[in-house]
Amino acid sequence: MRIVVTGAAGFIGSCTCDTLLSRGDTVVGIDNFDPYYDPAVKWRNLENALVNERFTLHQADIRDAAAMDAIIGATAPDVVVHLAARAGVRPSLQDPHVYFDVNVMGTESVLRAIRRHGVPHAVLASSSSVYGATSRPPFREDEAADHPSSPYAATKRANEVAAYAHHHIWGTTITLLRFFTVYGPRQRPEMAIHRFAALIAAGRPVPMFGDGTAARDYTFIDDIVAGVLASVDRPNGYRIYNLGTTAQVLLRQLISQLAARMGRPALIERMPLQEGDVPLTHADISLARRELDYEPKTDITEGLGRFVDWFRAESATDGTSSHLAVPA
């Protein structure tokens, strides 16, 4: 298949590109290498893809409607996998405008190009954050999800609604994937597990917001990518799927397990709860199991071990690289 992947140089995007290429697909990647974090990290993520003759990269912003139209029109893809977004709950509180601009208007540019060029199927990244603090666990896709707890969550829910409008009016086949706290090799440096690992390695305090009982459904990158590929291969009208594990890990347990894997103590710095945080995420994945044969295979113990192995290897390769720097 010919597949366009937006956000191709990011954490999930680059892993998706590598897996698509490994099974023989032709991949056209789009990324604007935004300095939200060091673009050098993103170029490193693409090292394998860039030497593959079936991979082409375009440096473009999803908000550039003309560029999206030209790239998607020239590619004539079988599927567009739209992963590009401005990510992060807490940063969205400081600059909600840029989140709505990138995530909502950018997605509309991609959807418009998909419609104009008759792309038969689109897979869009959503987020477990759409459920907010009032949803009842385990979270099901048929929840109203109309009380988002952050601007980031609101943009992701807005995209789900806009995608339905495209499906309803123009018949576009669209699959939306609600990712639950993705982690693993290539995780962005500001995300919790990566940030905690850098702080533990440097012997600096790890911030623990609240009493450590906030729980997350941590999902390993390989399981997320498997869900993305299953969605690529199984278009089914308009669908929303949770991609999680159904298991919850308390924040204090996560820090303890990560420190044990790293063989170093975690110095805990207790912090007040932050705006936008939710106390729990818990995926009901029965729909994805039934329609995608989705079955997560990596539990938190194995996943943290694989992340720490990658973290150590990257540190040994380039200990001064910005993606391993201790965050402020």
Stockholm file with secondary structure:
# STOCKHOLM 1.0

chainA/1-328         MRIVVTGAAGFIGSCTCDTLLSRGDTVVGIDNFDPYYDPAVKWRNLENALVNERFTLHQADIRDAAAMDAIIGATAPDVVVHLAARAGVRPSLQDPHVYFDVNVMGTESVLRAIRRHGVPHAVLASSSSVYGATSRPPFREDEAADHPSSPYAATKRANEVAAYAHHHIWGTTITLLRFFTVYGPRQRPEMAIHRFAALIAAGRPVPMFGDGTAARDYTFIDDIVAGVLASVDRPNGYRIYNLGTTAQVLLRQLISQLAARMGRPALIERMPLQEGDVPLTHADISLARRELDYEPKTDITEGLGRFVDWFRAESATDGTSSHLAVPA
#=GR chainA/1-328 SS CEEEEETTTSHHHHHHHHHHHHTTCEEEEEECCCTTSCHHHHHHHTHHHHTCTTEEEEECCTTCHHHHHHHHHHHCCSEEEECCCCCCHHHHHHCHHHHIIIIIIHHHHHHHHHHHTTCSCEEEEEEGGGGTTTCCSSBCTTSCCCCCSSHHHHHHHHHHHHHHHHHHHHCCCEEEEEECSEESTTCCTTSHHHHHHHHHHHTCCEEEETTSCCEECCEEHHHHHHHHHHHHHCCCSEEEEEESCSCCEEHHHHHHHHHHHHTSCCCEEEECCCTTCCSBCCBCCHHHHHHHCCCCCCCHHHHHHHHHHHHHHHHHHCTTCGGGSCCC
#=GC SS_cons         CEEEEETTTSHHHHHHHHHHHHTTCEEEEEECCCTTSCHHHHHHHTHHHHTCTTEEEEECCTTCHHHHHHHHHHHCCSEEEECCCCCCHHHHHHCHHHHIIIIIIHHHHHHHHHHHTTCSCEEEEEEGGGGTTTCCSSBCTTSCCCCCSSHHHHHHHHHHHHHHHHHHHHCCCEEEEEECSEESTTCCTTSHHHHHHHHHHHTCCEEEETTSCCEECCEEHHHHHHHHHHHHHCCCSEEEEEESCSCCEEHHHHHHHHHHHHTSCCCEEEECCCTTCCSBCCBCCHHHHHHHCCCCCCCHHHHHHHHHHHHHHHHHHCTTCGGGSCCC
//
